[in-house]
Amino acid sequence: MKSQSLLSLLACLLAALAVPVTAAAQDAQQRPLPAAHYAVTDLGTLSGGNFSQPFSINRYGLVSGSSKLADGNQHATLWLEKLKVDVGAPGLGGPNSIAFGDNERFQSAGEAETSTPDPNGEDFCGFGTHLTCLPFLWQDGEMIQLSTLGGNNGVAWAISNRGEVAGFAEDSTPDTGCPAPQVLHFEPVVWEKGVIHKLPTVGGDPDGIAQEINDNEQVVGGSGTCATFNTNFLYNLVPVHALLWEKGKATDLGDLGGKTGQAGGNIAYGINNLGQVVGNSDLRGDKTFHAFLWTRKTGMQDLGKLSGDVASVSISINDAGSIVGASLDKKFNPRAFLWEKGVMTDLNTLVAGHSPLYLLTGCSINSRGEITGLGLTSTGQIHTYLATPTHGVASGESTSQGAISRRILSDDARKQLQQQLRFARSGARFMGLQQ
């Protein structure tokens, strides 16, 4: 961990932290310009890898995620401008890890395998190794193991600027409703100063996950039942209820008409510091799902989908109310969207000039309006991108270039998305991707 790359990254982080408090406060309150155009950068992969995925971007542009190596394993990865740092080696002793969230204190949280086979034969991290999977907090160049609820596995999904971590963890009780290889119940949790706190589910749901936490200790996620088709759903969960937790109490955010969670499910993925929540919910009949925005005043609002598509999911919202996610056609070809002021726009049409990638998803948007997500290269690889607001003419407005044509995924790329992209698992059954 004492590599030159890590030292360079830490130097950049210290420089960013040197911003005066007043300037930082002003920056946090700035709203990104409406209808911005974007310059797209391919953040690439670790050496020898052909796949990378992001999950979060903080106010300073630090992106957390993972990248494949030449040997096929995945390591938790941090990107800052031109730097790529492998923070997953040696991890917690196992071959694979992912950094799901980061904060303005340059801490990250995620999942990492150990070298110990799971005693129940579970594959909780989802890499096919059947090794024990543990939640971690990364800070000061060190990966710190977090506790579970007495079970063998857990995942840390998000971290607030206060350092509180949200995720889910197994307890020691067998769940007879779970298909193999899952054996134990898993519950939504928050770690505060390293101490784990269990969050309640609703409606008698036996299992749940926490997806995001803001700076006001509000947590969002979902609860439901263990999946009948375990390869189709997020960590074996059929999410029936989209939830907001405040002071340890769960609030059911409602739904868009679907009740069983069998299409994309009812689940919340993101929350900003104003308490606005985004996610996806099944429509009436449970045949498809749409992105939603929930506020305390309006309740759950259907954000729709891009023209010609059949489903959508909203993944992240910043304090300005800008939302990013993905809109999908019936063959699960996704395209990233930006939703602002009631309008959903294909992010590819807002790219200024040439883009090295076709933008498949919007995974996270920060207070400066910077977006990270998954992009498709001209050779069919899936890489992490950074879209930065800029001045210029968007491709969708240029008569000489025209809007970027939609890219159809190859079978290999689609399978890779199914295996790697976390939200895609919840919609895999609807999209005909079950294995």
Secondary structure, DSSP 4 states (H G I P E B T S, - for coil): ---HHHHHHHHHHHHHHTS-HHHHHHHHHPPPPTT-EEEEEEEE-STT-SBEEEEEE-TT--EEEEEE-TTS-EEEEEEETTEEEE--SSTTSSS-EEEEEE-TTS-EEEEEEEEEEPTT---TTSSSS-EEEEEEEEETTEEEEPP-BEEEEEEEEEE-TTS-EEEEEEEEEE-TTPPTT--EEEEEEEEETTEEEEPP-STT-SEEEEEEE-TTS-EEEEEEEE-SSTTSSBTTEEEEEEEEEETTEEEE---BB--S--SS--EEEEE-TT--EEEEEEBTTSS-EEEEEEETTTEEEEEE--TT-SEEEEEEE-TT--EEEEEE-TT--EEEEEEETTEEEEGGGGBBS--SSEE----EE-TT--EEEEEE-TTS-EEEEEEEEESS-BGGG-TTT-SPPPPPPPHHHHHHHHHH-HHHHHTTTTTT---
